């Protein structure tokens, strides 16, 4: 599962990814459930590919978006 997301990151080269967007818009094979996407993201965080970057739109309180910053060095190293 993490390999699927990693290949997508290499191909698309996003600066930030969001698990909800991966499920709903990108729709990678085998990653339709939130739990599977979260496991893949956790594995990529552990591998140094992603770093949590939660944020919130607007100036009010509420739930933060679960964004992750893509480590460009990890992507560059995989292009070898």
Buried (B, 14 or more C-beta within 10 A) or exposed (E): BBEBBBEBBBEEEBEEBBBEBBBEEBEBEEBEEEEBBBBBBEBBBEEEBBEEBEEEEEEEEEEEBBBBBBBEEBBEEEEE
